[in-house]
Amino acid sequence: AYLFGDILSISATTLRWLALFCAVVVAFYLLLRGTIVSIACDRDFARTQGLPVRTVEALFTLLTALTIVACLHMVGIIMVVSLLSVPQLTASLFVRRYDAMVGLSAVWGFAACVAGLCLSYWFDVPSGAAIILVGIAIYALARAIKSLCLSLRRISKA
């Protein structure tokens, strides 16, 4: 189950723990959003401003590792990286601001999870694979639409 995952085998207790963990991650982000952005943009400058760079980086690393471990049972080790990166890639096609990218990434990730679970149920396929395939399909479609719009814009200017 840890190679490919099985989101449908997660117990109600595990869901409660995951909800609590999610609340902790969201609280961490909301409380330290400015510091996180400063560190991400220029670590040395953030240090000169007296920001707790090492502490925030350590907490961020810890929360990332815990997120990966929490996702292992749901989607499997093979697909964890995709689940963490594909929604962000999709969001980056449309926005450049950090806060907007975080919000849109969450929306794309949620949409991929819901649609993937539906496909998993309807076609009796592994849920982790279905979620990731939907996420990649959303990315491919969004990229194609953006490329088409950019091409049409260049043609209309010419």
C-alpha positions as CSV (number, residue, x, y, z in Angstrom):
1,A,0.0,0.0,0.0
2,Y,2.9,2.4,0.6
3,L,4.2,2.0,-3.0
4,F,1.1,3.1,-4.8
5,G,-1.2,4.1,-1.8
6,D,-4.8,3.5,-1.1
7,I,-6.7,6.6,0.0
8,L,-9.9,4.6,0.5
9,S,-8.4,2.6,3.3
10,I,-7.7,5.6,5.6
11,S,-9.7,5.4,8.9
12,A,-11.7,8.1,10.4
13,T,-9.1,8.5,13.2
14,T,-6.4,9.0,10.6
15,L,-8.5,11.6,8.9
16,R,-8.9,13.5,12.2
17,W,-5.1,13.4,12.7
18,L,-4.6,14.6,9.1
19,A,-7.1,17.5,9.7
20,L,-5.3,18.5,12.8
21,F,-1.9,18.4,11.0
22,C,-3.4,20.4,8.1
23,A,-4.6,23.0,10.6
24,V,-1.0,23.2,12.1
25,V,0.5,23.7,8.7
26,V,-2.0,26.4,7.7
27,A,-1.4,28.2,11.0
28,F,2.3,28.0,10.5
29,Y,1.9,29.5,7.1
30,L,-0.5,32.3,8.1
31,L,1.6,33.3,11.1
32,L,5.0,33.3,9.3
33,R,3.9,34.1,5.7
34,G,6.0,37.3,5.5
35,T,9.0,35.7,7.0
36,I,8.7,32.6,4.7
37,V,8.5,34.8,1.6
38,S,11.5,36.9,2.8
39,I,13.6,33.8,3.3
40,A,12.5,32.3,0.0
41,C,13.4,35.5,-1.9
42,D,16.7,36.3,-0.2
43,R,17.9,34.3,2.7
44,D,20.9,36.5,3.5
45,F,18.9,39.7,3.5
46,A,16.3,38.0,5.8
47,R,19.1,37.2,8.2
48,T,20.4,40.8,8.2
49,Q,16.8,41.9,9.1
50,G,16.9,39.7,12.2
51,L,14.4,37.2,10.9
52,P,14.8,33.7,12.5
53,V,16.0,32.1,9.2
54,R,17.3,28.8,10.7
55,T,14.3,28.2,12.9
56,V,11.8,28.9,10.1
57,E,13.8,26.7,7.7
58,A,14.0,23.9,10.3
59,L,10.2,24.1,10.9
60,F,9.5,24.2,7.2
61,T,11.7,21.2,6.6
62,L,10.0,19.3,9.4
63,L,6.5,20.1,8.2
64,T,7.5,19.1,4.6
65,A,8.8,15.8,5.8
66,L,5.7,15.2,7.9
67,T,3.5,16.0,4.9
68,I,5.4,13.5,2.8
69,V,5.0,10.8,5.5
70,A,1.3,11.7,5.9
71,C,0.8,11.3,2.1
72,L,2.6,8.0,1.8
73,H,-0.4,5.9,2.8
74,M,-2.8,7.9,0.7
75,V,-1.1,8.1,-2.7
76,G,2.1,6.1,-2.2
77,I,5.7,7.0,-2.3
78,I,5.9,7.0,-6.1
79,M,3.3,9.8,-6.4
80,V,4.0,12.0,-3.3
81,V,6.3,14.3,-5.2
82,S,3.8,14.7,-8.0
83,L,1.0,15.5,-5.5
84,L,3.2,18.2,-3.9
85,S,4.5,19.7,-7.2
86,V,1.9,19.4,-9.9
87,P,-0.7,21.8,-8.4
88,Q,2.0,24.4,-7.8
89,L,3.2,24.0,-11.4
90,T,-0.4,24.5,-12.6
91,A,-0.9,27.6,-10.5
92,S,2.4,29.1,-11.7
93,L,1.0,29.2,-15.2
94,F,-1.5,31.8,-14.1
95,V,-0.1,33.8,-11.2
96,R,3.2,35.2,-10.1
97,R,2.4,36.4,-6.6
98,Y,3.3,34.0,-3.8
99,D,0.0,34.2,-1.9
100,A,-2.0,33.7,-5.0
101,M,0.1,30.7,-6.0
102,V,-0.4,29.1,-2.6
103,G,-4.2,29.6,-2.8
104,L,-4.5,28.5,-6.4
105,S,-2.3,25.5,-5.8
106,A,-4.6,24.4,-3.0
107,V,-7.6,24.7,-5.3
108,W,-5.9,22.7,-8.1
109,G,-4.8,20.0,-5.6
110,F,-8.3,19.7,-4.1
111,A,-9.9,19.6,-7.6
112,A,-7.5,16.8,-8.6
113,C,-8.2,14.8,-5.5
114,V,-11.9,15.0,-5.8
115,A,-11.9,14.2,-9.6
116,G,-9.3,11.5,-9.1
117,L,-11.4,9.8,-6.4
118,C,-14.5,10.0,-8.6
119,L,-12.6,8.4,-11.5
120,S,-11.2,5.8,-9.1
121,Y,-14.7,4.9,-7.9
122,W,-16.2,4.8,-11.4
123,F,-13.5,2.9,-13.2
124,D,-12.2,0.8,-10.3
125,V,-8.6,2.0,-10.6
126,P,-6.1,2.8,-7.8
127,S,-7.1,6.1,-6.3
128,G,-3.5,7.5,-5.9
129,A,-2.8,7.0,-9.6
130,A,-6.2,8.5,-10.6
131,I,-5.5,11.6,-8.5
132,I,-2.1,12.2,-10.0
133,L,-3.3,11.5,-13.5
134,V,-6.1,14.1,-13.1
135,G,-3.6,16.6,-11.7
136,I,-1.3,16.1,-14.7
137,A,-4.2,16.3,-17.1
138,I,-5.3,19.6,-15.5
139,Y,-1.7,20.9,-15.9
140,A,-1.5,19.8,-19.5
141,L,-4.9,21.3,-20.3
142,A,-4.0,24.6,-18.5
143,R,-0.7,24.8,-20.3
144,A,-2.3,24.1,-23.7
145,I,-4.9,26.8,-23.1
146,K,-2.3,29.3,-21.9
147,S,-0.2,28.6,-25.0
148,L,-3.2,29.0,-27.3
149,C,-4.1,32.3,-25.7
150,L,-0.6,33.6,-26.0
151,S,-0.5,32.6,-29.7
152,L,-3.8,34.3,-30.4
153,R,-2.6,37.4,-28.6
154,R,0.6,37.5,-30.7
155,I,-1.4,37.0,-33.9
156,S,-3.9,39.7,-33.0
157,K,-1.0,42.2,-32.3
158,A,0.6,41.4,-35.7
